[in-house]
Amino acid sequence: MTDPLPDDGGRPLLSVALCTYNGARYIEAQLRSICAQTLVPDEIVLSDDASRDDVVAVARRVHASCAQSLPEGGMRPRLRVLQNAVSLGVTRNFEQAVKACEGAFIALCDQDDVWHPEKAQRMVAALQASGRPLLVHADARLVDSQGQPLGSTLFGALGVSQAELDRIHAGQAFGVLLRRNLVTGATTVFRRELLEQALPFPRDWLHDEWLGLIAAAQGGADVLEWSSIDYRQHGANQVGAGRLGFAGRVRKALAPRGDDASRRQTKATILLERLRAMGALVPGTLLEEAGARLAHQQRRAALARSRLARLVPIVRALMSGDYARYDYGLQGAIRDLLAAP
């Protein structure tokens, strides 16, 4: 890992880790929104994951012309391009991008969104505020493929409660994120030192979910309750946002369990191992919590094929509060009970 860019007279130095894959249709709007920030980033590291379109060429052209979008006297961010001959996948591509970033602060960036003008300035200010969190993330306005508002926000689509937000503000982000991920990479900015514990990103985890938990384990994650970007929803989203309707929830509940239980157990094991390796950075109470979550996932993975035989252990876990702490409460219990063998 290279050393951070030197401080420029006290000005915060911000890198953007922008990952692309066949994104030529949307990349211009995204890049122009970055160049039009009230706090213009110092560099953009574009990591392209073996695209088959001309997204990199478009990005270079837009970057060359984006000086027109800058405030008077402003300087455009430098652009560095990494191109993969073979696709690495979302998590590995973001890992490559953030490792190449040199700023003291790193913003994760998707190719198809649009940053709101004050995003960079407000999020860097939050990272510099009292308490100096390691990572902050925010809400987003959902828009369609043409950029038209869908009348909802990311947190609304995810069903984020005020109680969850209040717990995060109160320094209890780890418990909230251990239950479910609320950190969306496209809205996330973090301190570069977070990478000292977060790298390498495990292949079984999404990069944003992983970064959120590793930051929260050190008491350093917070959330901003405003929309920082237009989060574009379209058929090519690699990760999108949407709330399932009743029919969708029924289909999900009745779907075969497949490898889901094993995957959740593997993720919980990896997390606990990393937290233990972090030593004194992680309070013992949080290690216990991560261990309890692993035990819950192990019990879920061991549930019998017969729905009738699952009933007692599921009810026991429901009554103990494990489903409320580490899953979606009654909804998660019902899903485990009804899932096809």
LINZICOR-V856350 format. One line per field, one symbol per residue. ss: DSSP state (A for helix, B for strand, O for the rest). psi: psi as a letter, one per 20 degrees, with the letter a starting at -180 (. if undefined). Layout:
ss: ???
psi: ???
This chain:
ss: OOOOOOOBOOBOOBBBBBBBOOOOOOAAAAAAAAAOOOOOOOBBBBBBOOOOOOAAAAAAAAAAAAAAAOOOOOOOOBBBBBBOOOOOOAAAAAAAAAAAOOOOBBBBBBOOOBBOOOAAAAAAAAAAOOOOOOBBBBBBBBBOOOOOBBBBBAAAAAOOOAAAAAAAAOOOAAAAAAAOOOOOAAAOBBBAAAAAAAOOOOOOOOAAAAAAAAAAAOOOBBBBBBBBBBBBOOOOOOOOOOOOOAAAAAAAAAOBOOOAAAAAAAAAAAAAAAAAAOAAAOOAAAAAAAAAAAAAAAAAAOOOOOAAAAAAAAAAAAAAOAAAAAOOOAAAAAAAAAOBO
psi: prqqqqpnkipqopqpnopqolkhhihghghhhghjqhnpqhqpooopmlqiakhgggggggghiihhiqqpirpqqqpppppphppirgghghggghhiqirhqppqprijappqhjggghhhhhhirphmqhpqrrrqpprahjjpqjjrrghghikpqhhgghhghjjkhghghhgqpiophijpprqhihhhhhqqpqhiqqggggggghghhjkkprqplqoiroopprhjphpapqppaghhhggghiqqhcjgghghggghggggggghiicihpqhhhggghhhgghghghghjqrhphghhgghggghghijhhhhjbkchghggghgiqq.
